[in-house]
Amino acid sequence: MIGNSQQYSLLFLAVVTILFIFSLNKNYIGSERSQMWVFNLNENKLSASSRHVFNESENEKEVKLAEYMRNMQAFSSPNFESLNSITNKSYYNILPPSEVSPSPSSTPSPPSLIPPAILLGLKGGIGNQLFEYACHYALARKHDLPLYIKLNAALRAKLNLVVSHDPNATTPTPIRPLSVTDRSVALSAFKIPLFPWNTIDETFTIPRHRNIADSAILAGSYSTNGTVLWGSDYCQSEFYFSPYRDEIREIFKFRGDAFLSDEARAWDDIISQEGTTIGIHVRRGDFIRINATIPISYYTGALSALFEKLGEPENISLFVFSDDLNYANQTFVPYLSNFSDFSNQDIYIVSDPTRLTSLEEFYLLSKCQHFIIPNSSFSWWAAYLGGGKEKIVYAAHFREDFIKTLYPGGGERQTYYVWQYRYIYYPSGWNAVEPDWAEPEVI
């Protein structure tokens, strides 16, 4: 029999081999105008501290910095007249029905995309949508291609993104409300460019489209020649968009506080006026059904370690966010209050599904200075976008059995995601913690 450590070593070796083969087939250099994005397995140890290495000279870095500054100046314009392929309308070409079907006697054909292009079909909640957009944004920037976002026709009309010939058409205001379990499109709450010319719906024809897996994106084992590329997975790692992380942070800023209710504004004021603030996210919901809830000892251990790093300053406030309000009120917070280290701290339960939307809770969590989060894409992005340069983040590792539940069937795909969530899911500098999965849950 092979022991657990030997099995994991074999799995790890298999992933390294797969990625190495991919890197031989494609250097991930892309088109002539794209940036180099090379995953060099010889220079990167696949470990918890692994980083993405870019084969750039100092001159290339200076050129990129200059380009980035030009783009950021363009992003400040309300019309997003930027110098890149995503925000420049001239990159987008759609054949209207009259050109697709020129014969007057024939039934008009639907409008059609013109390859090559990148196409994003959103799925999941706020965190998943941000990962998906960031990844597709990076693909479009890298290959100097337009990025289309596919929405259903009803939502597209609700966002005022119906086909328009108005050259002054601008990004719409956000849609509210979003309930705690809602999976509606949330991109319009951020400074993400959404226009009639970069969104499509189910009436459009998508010729020569090809789905590409996360592993193919990271390794560069795909071609953009005459193809509409469509990512089939979630791209849950900064590695998928790291060359453009500064641009992503810019366009993932909120468009303002117009979507905030009076309740959310009040919480915003409280969080902003407190001294040292720690945002704590407790995910329950679907995690209960699949036995993936995070043991409470993870939170107490992370808080103790965080207090030690902070030097135990006075005036620390804890802000708790959860999709299970009863558990937060009746179990989680009382347990923290009885724990000696936290008995003198102010603990607030922010979440309230009757008064706050998931988008508002995301915004409020991101306003905290430090973070303790579970393995949740929602709080991953709140921590990534929030805090400051000195922020401290504690994040729970995924349970391996949980990953295998998400990606069943064994094989290379499952092996890849076991590796991804173990080694590159969290950004460098975050404190990834393996919870004590054997601990019985506190009821």
C-alpha positions as MATLAB code, in Angstrom:
seq = 'MIGNSQQYSLLFLAVVTILFIFSLNKNYIGSERSQMWVFNLNENKLSASSRHVFNESENEKEVKLAEYMRNMQAFSSPNFESLNSITNKSYYNILPPSEVSPSPSSTPSPPSLIPPAILLGLKGGIGNQLFEYACHYALARKHDLPLYIKLNAALRAKLNLVVSHDPNATTPTPIRPLSVTDRSVALSAFKIPLFPWNTIDETFTIPRHRNIADSAILAGSYSTNGTVLWGSDYCQSEFYFSPYRDEIREIFKFRGDAFLSDEARAWDDIISQEGTTIGIHVRRGDFIRINATIPISYYTGALSALFEKLGEPENISLFVFSDDLNYANQTFVPYLSNFSDFSNQDIYIVSDPTRLTSLEEFYLLSKCQHFIIPNSSFSWWAAYLGGGKEKIVYAAHFREDFIKTLYPGGGERQTYYVWQYRYIYYPSGWNAVEPDWAEPEVI';
ca = [
       0.000    0.000    0.000;
       1.152    3.560   -0.687;
       1.086    5.925    2.282;
      -0.730    9.268    2.226;
       2.493   11.263    1.946;
       3.648    9.104   -0.952;
       0.288    9.464   -2.690;
       0.424   13.237   -2.367;
       4.004   13.297   -3.656;
       2.932   11.331   -6.724;
       0.022   13.686   -7.323;
       2.301   16.684   -6.967;
       4.863   15.184   -9.365;
       2.096   14.478  -11.883;
       0.981   18.119  -11.866;
       4.541   19.356  -12.329;
       4.961   16.975  -15.257;
       1.684   18.102  -16.855;
       2.593   21.778  -16.592;
       6.091   21.140  -17.919;
       4.701   19.371  -20.996;
       2.282   22.262  -21.512;
       5.118   24.771  -21.284;
       7.049   22.892  -23.968;
       4.100   23.010  -26.346;
       3.292   26.688  -25.798;
       5.590   29.381  -24.432;
       2.595   31.521  -23.498;
       4.076   34.482  -25.315;
       0.945   35.229  -27.373;
       0.620   37.831  -30.104;
       3.321   40.321  -31.077;
       1.791   43.119  -29.049;
       1.139   41.045  -25.937;
       3.188   40.842  -22.786;
       5.241   37.783  -21.949;
       3.572   35.530  -19.419;
       5.883   32.601  -18.855;
       5.336   29.935  -16.225;
       8.907   28.724  -15.749;
       8.906   25.500  -13.771;
      12.704   25.524  -13.448;
      12.657   28.856  -11.591;
       9.429   28.345   -9.637;
       9.259   25.789   -6.875;
       5.656   24.681   -6.628;
       5.302   25.405   -2.935;
       3.234   27.579   -0.640;
       5.705   30.406   -1.270;
       5.872   29.992   -5.055;
       5.640   33.125   -7.167;
       5.037   33.822  -10.830;
       8.258   34.695  -12.665;
       8.161   37.026  -15.648;
      10.931   37.056  -18.182;
      11.300   40.832  -18.474;
      14.243   43.179  -18.795;
      14.326   46.409  -16.806;
      13.576   48.330  -20.008;
      10.479   46.197  -20.655;
       9.292   46.902  -17.117;
       9.705   50.633  -17.680;
       7.748   50.426  -20.941;
       4.959   48.522  -19.196;
       4.875   51.019  -16.348;
       4.547   53.888  -18.807;
       1.747   52.053  -20.621;
       0.019   51.340  -17.329;
       0.127   55.019  -16.303;
      -1.388   56.030  -19.654;
      -4.137   53.462  -19.189;
      -4.874   54.603  -15.652;
      -5.259   58.182  -16.847;
      -7.701   56.924  -19.458;
      -9.627   54.923  -16.855;
     -10.330   58.145  -14.977;
     -12.462   59.231  -17.915;
     -16.166   58.383  -17.482;
     -16.235   57.143  -21.071;
     -13.365   54.658  -20.525;
     -11.494   55.909  -23.594;
      -8.503   53.741  -22.779;
      -5.572   52.621  -24.861;
      -6.107   48.892  -24.477;
      -8.134   46.306  -26.329;
     -10.853   46.017  -23.665;
     -11.935   49.619  -23.331;
     -11.300   50.781  -26.883;
     -14.458   50.505  -28.974;
     -12.519   50.168  -32.234;
     -11.459   46.624  -31.232;
     -15.064   45.391  -31.215;
     -16.598   44.168  -34.450;
     -19.992   42.498  -34.728;
     -21.689   41.540  -37.967;
     -25.278   42.850  -37.778;
     -28.121   40.688  -39.153;
     -28.199   42.526  -42.490;
     -24.553   41.671  -43.156;
     -24.758   38.122  -41.881;
     -27.672   37.362  -44.184;
     -27.456   39.696  -47.211;
     -30.265   38.086  -49.220;
     -33.544   40.092  -48.819;
     -35.617   36.937  -49.259;
     -33.922   34.960  -46.508;
     -34.696   35.030  -42.805;
     -32.385   37.514  -41.094;
     -29.593   35.792  -39.258;
     -28.670   36.867  -35.724;
     -25.758   39.211  -35.107;
     -22.419   37.459  -34.959;
     -19.070   37.980  -33.250;
     -15.995   38.220  -35.449;
     -13.065   36.109  -34.172;
     -10.556   36.295  -32.673;
     -11.936   37.485  -29.337;
     -12.280   36.594  -25.654;
     -15.756   35.798  -24.342;
     -16.826   35.764  -20.688;
     -19.891   33.845  -19.554;
     -20.472   34.619  -15.881;
     -21.396   32.029  -13.273;
     -21.506   31.874   -9.497;
     -21.649   34.662   -6.929;
     -19.726   37.911   -6.495;
     -16.330   36.345   -5.757;
     -16.518   33.859   -8.611;
     -17.571   36.573  -11.048;
     -14.595   38.742  -10.083;
     -12.172   35.828  -10.567;
     -13.711   35.064  -13.960;
     -13.595   38.662  -15.132;
     -10.005   39.159  -13.936;
      -8.860   36.042  -15.783;
     -10.618   36.938  -19.037;
      -9.424   40.522  -18.752;
      -5.844   39.234  -18.524;
      -6.352   36.972  -21.548;
      -7.734   39.849  -23.606;
      -4.948   42.212  -22.555;
      -2.261   39.618  -23.158;
      -3.425   38.808  -26.684;
      -4.599   42.347  -27.531;
      -8.158   41.142  -28.169;
     -11.617   42.483  -27.338;
     -13.434   41.095  -24.291;
     -17.138   40.386  -24.735;
     -19.377   39.716  -21.741;
     -22.381   37.479  -22.287;
     -25.541   38.344  -20.346;
     -29.103   37.192  -20.782;
     -31.215   39.544  -22.885;
     -33.466   40.590  -19.991;
     -30.519   41.594  -17.806;
     -28.823   43.335  -20.708;
     -31.943   45.413  -21.270;
     -32.254   46.112  -17.535;
     -28.687   47.401  -17.564;
     -29.569   49.606  -20.555;
     -27.059   47.721  -22.667;
     -29.398   47.043  -25.582;
     -27.901   47.616  -29.003;
     -27.454   51.320  -29.400;
     -25.870   53.586  -31.984;
     -25.410   56.334  -29.415;
     -21.645   57.046  -29.280;
     -22.096   58.619  -25.847;
     -23.616   55.501  -24.255;
     -22.023   54.953  -20.852;
     -21.764   52.283  -18.195;
     -25.074   51.782  -16.335;
     -25.733   52.246  -12.654;
     -25.655   49.125  -10.453;
     -28.663   46.886   -9.973;
     -29.978   46.250   -6.472;
     -30.881   44.380   -4.441;
     -28.801   41.215   -4.158;
     -29.852   38.805   -1.419;
     -27.342   36.779    0.590;
     -27.731   33.712   -1.648;
     -28.281   35.624   -4.890;
     -26.123   34.803   -7.911;
     -27.071   37.783  -10.065;
     -24.486   39.612  -12.126;
     -22.687   42.087   -9.854;
     -20.095   43.555  -12.239;
     -21.993   46.802  -12.749;
     -21.317   47.798   -9.123;
     -17.626   48.134   -9.971;
     -15.728   50.344  -12.409;
     -15.833   47.578  -14.985;
     -16.544   48.872  -18.502;
     -19.973   47.662  -19.631;
     -21.315   49.058  -22.883;
     -23.681   48.033  -25.670;
     -20.654   47.228  -27.828;
     -18.836   44.906  -25.401;
     -21.822   42.886  -24.156;
     -23.862   40.284  -26.005;
     -26.823   38.045  -25.205;
     -28.239   34.694  -26.273;
     -29.429   36.108  -29.621;
     -25.833   36.437  -30.848;
     -23.999   33.817  -32.882;
     -20.578   32.846  -31.551;
     -18.582   31.276  -34.395;
     -15.534   29.071  -33.888;
     -15.635   29.295  -30.110;
     -13.538   27.092  -27.873;
     -13.671   26.454  -24.126;
     -10.312   26.405  -22.372;
      -9.602   24.946  -18.939;
      -7.767   26.680  -16.110;
      -4.743   24.437  -16.541;
      -4.527   25.367  -20.231;
      -4.747   29.078  -19.422;
      -1.981   28.882  -16.841;
       0.252   26.770  -19.076;
      -0.559   28.622  -22.319;
      -1.608   25.471  -24.177;
      -4.155   27.086  -26.488;
      -4.317   29.158  -29.661;
      -6.165   32.397  -30.383;
      -5.955   32.080  -34.174;
      -9.419   32.710  -35.623;
     -11.088   31.575  -32.384;
     -13.398   32.981  -29.737;
     -11.871   31.766  -26.450;
     -14.175   31.089  -23.528;
     -12.809   30.051  -20.126;
     -14.741   27.054  -18.819;
     -13.675   27.189  -15.154;
     -13.243   29.775  -12.393;
      -9.529   30.782  -12.567;
      -9.266   31.077   -8.791;
      -5.768   32.404   -8.262;
      -3.957   35.692   -8.684;
      -1.603   33.818  -11.031;
      -4.217   33.975  -13.809;
      -4.150   37.780  -13.909;
      -0.957   38.770  -12.089;
       0.634   40.795  -14.955;
      -2.395   43.098  -14.791;
      -3.135   43.050  -11.054;
      -2.819   46.842  -10.745;
      -5.320   47.404  -13.539;
      -7.661   44.860  -11.979;
      -7.512   46.621   -8.619;
      -8.381   49.880  -10.359;
     -11.439   48.648  -12.227;
     -12.616   46.569   -9.252;
     -13.115   49.726   -7.229;
     -16.735   50.451   -6.438;
     -18.450   52.957   -8.687;
     -19.537   54.960   -5.651;
     -21.883   54.444   -2.783;
     -25.105   54.986   -4.751;
     -26.045   51.343   -4.218;
     -25.702   51.569   -0.416;
     -28.795   51.597    1.779;
     -29.042   53.758    4.901;
     -28.197   50.667    6.967;
     -25.035   50.040    4.939;
     -23.991   53.682    5.191;
     -24.373   53.529    8.958;
     -22.148   50.459    9.145;
     -19.634   52.128    6.822;
     -19.398   55.035    9.267;
     -18.938   52.703   12.251;
     -16.167   50.683   10.591;
     -14.403   53.843    9.394;
     -14.479   55.447   12.854;
     -13.188   52.464   14.829;
      -9.492   52.059   15.668;
      -8.093   48.718   14.496;
     -10.709   46.743   12.577;
     -10.705   43.022   11.802;
     -13.190   41.581    9.325;
     -14.167   37.970   10.043;
     -16.113   35.943    7.492;
     -17.892   32.770    8.624;
     -19.242   30.744    5.739;
     -21.888   28.132    6.460;
     -24.750   27.632    3.977;
     -23.785   25.013    1.412;
     -20.667   24.153    3.439;
     -22.858   22.413    6.047;
     -24.360   20.080    3.467;
     -20.976   18.963    2.159;
     -19.242   18.856    5.550;
     -16.820   21.658    4.697;
     -17.458   24.155    7.519;
     -14.359   25.656    9.126;
     -13.738   24.614   12.792;
     -14.103   27.479   15.253;
     -10.601   26.784   16.586;
      -9.257   28.119   13.297;
     -10.806   31.512   14.051;
      -9.621   31.666   17.665;
      -6.129   30.575   16.640;
      -5.997   33.115   13.813;
      -7.223   35.883   16.107;
      -4.596   35.051   18.729;
      -1.863   35.093   16.071;
      -3.198   38.332   14.593;
      -3.299   40.017   18.008;
       0.313   38.996   18.522;
       1.339   40.452   15.153;
      -0.496   43.677   15.921;
       1.223   43.955   19.296;
      -2.128   43.724   21.089;
      -3.111   47.350   20.462;
      -6.033   48.889   22.287;
      -9.327   49.645   20.609;
      -9.604   46.535   18.431;
     -13.032   45.853   16.946;
     -14.167   42.623   15.304;
     -16.761   42.745   12.531;
     -18.425   39.410   11.793;
     -19.966   38.600    8.406;
     -21.832   35.331    7.835;
     -24.495   33.711    5.684;
     -25.865   32.012    8.845;
     -27.089   34.773   11.149;
     -28.459   32.379   13.786;
     -25.115   30.598   14.098;
     -23.251   33.907   14.299;
     -25.550   35.234   17.040;
     -26.105   32.103   19.087;
     -22.816   30.231   18.746;
     -19.907   32.010   17.081;
     -19.889   35.378   18.829;
     -20.737   33.985   22.314;
     -17.848   31.534   21.910;
     -15.459   34.359   21.014;
     -16.762   36.492   23.876;
     -16.035   33.716   26.379;
     -12.542   33.192   25.015;
     -10.143   34.996   27.345;
      -8.139   36.769   24.639;
     -11.189   38.504   23.163;
     -13.388   39.190   26.170;
     -12.545   42.911   26.179;
     -12.946   43.482   22.446;
     -15.935   45.013   20.702;
     -17.574   42.374   18.506;
     -20.155   43.428   15.918;
     -22.349   41.177   13.790;
     -22.785   43.099   10.542;
     -24.719   40.589    8.441;
     -28.486   40.885    8.272;
     -30.194   39.318    5.243;
     -33.328   41.389    5.884;
     -31.501   44.724    5.726;
     -28.237   44.274    3.809;
     -27.555   42.818    0.383;
     -24.621   40.526   -0.328;
     -23.057   43.333   -2.360;
     -23.306   45.715    0.593;
     -21.788   43.117    2.912;
     -18.951   42.591    0.445;
     -18.303   46.333    0.396;
     -18.382   46.615    4.200;
     -16.071   43.620    4.699;
     -13.568   45.194    2.309;
     -13.545   48.355    4.443;
     -11.880   46.517    7.346;
      -8.126   46.759    7.912;
      -7.303   43.092    8.597;
      -9.059   39.848    7.710;
      -9.716   36.317    8.894;
     -11.462   34.378    6.150;
     -12.550   30.845    5.260;
     -11.944   29.260    1.844;
     -14.446   31.572    0.178;
     -14.049   33.526   -3.069;
     -16.387   36.191   -1.602;
     -14.059   37.035    1.291;
     -10.933   36.314   -0.822;
     -11.767   39.319   -2.975;
     -12.921   41.483   -0.052;
      -9.542   40.894    1.613;
      -7.639   41.299   -1.659;
      -9.268   44.630   -2.507;
      -9.592   45.908    1.052;
      -7.282   46.872    3.871;
      -4.053   48.727    3.213;
      -0.383   48.035    2.626;
       0.012   46.832    6.210;
      -3.017   44.524    6.210;
      -2.730   41.049    7.685;
      -4.809   38.213    6.267;
      -5.371   34.768    7.759;
      -7.015   32.318    5.362;
      -8.136   28.715    5.796;
      -6.843   26.047    3.444;
      -9.330   23.937    1.501;
     -10.036   20.491    2.815;
      -8.694   18.078    0.204;
     -11.839   15.941    0.313;
     -13.849   19.084   -0.418;
     -11.744   19.855   -3.494;
     -12.272   16.311   -4.740;
     -16.015   16.761   -4.229;
     -15.907   19.879   -6.397;
     -13.867   18.073   -9.072;
     -14.895   14.399   -8.916;
     -13.696   11.520  -11.044;
      -9.993   11.606  -10.222;
      -7.556   12.056  -13.094;
      -5.439   15.017  -14.155;
      -8.190   17.621  -13.683;
      -8.737   16.718  -10.046;
      -4.988   16.524   -9.444;
      -4.554   19.992  -10.914;
      -7.132   21.571   -8.603;
      -5.778   19.832   -5.510;
      -2.469   21.499   -6.392;
      -3.987   24.878   -7.280;
      -5.976   25.296   -4.088;
      -3.067   24.128   -1.984;
      -0.251   26.178   -3.478;
      -1.416   29.157   -5.541;
      -4.956   29.980   -4.387;
      -3.848   32.543   -1.800;
      -1.589   35.495   -2.684;
       1.945   35.722   -1.369;
       2.057   37.345    2.059;
      -1.211   35.894    3.299;
      -1.118   33.465    6.220;
      -2.639   30.205    4.946;
      -3.693   27.922    7.814;
      -4.640   24.248    7.817;
      -7.654   23.952   10.164;
      -8.021   21.019   12.533;
     -10.574   19.121   10.493;
     -10.912   16.459   13.188;
     -12.294   18.980   15.670;
     -16.006   18.481   16.394;
     -18.144   21.451   15.436;
     -19.297   23.780   18.201;
     -23.092   23.748   18.265;
];
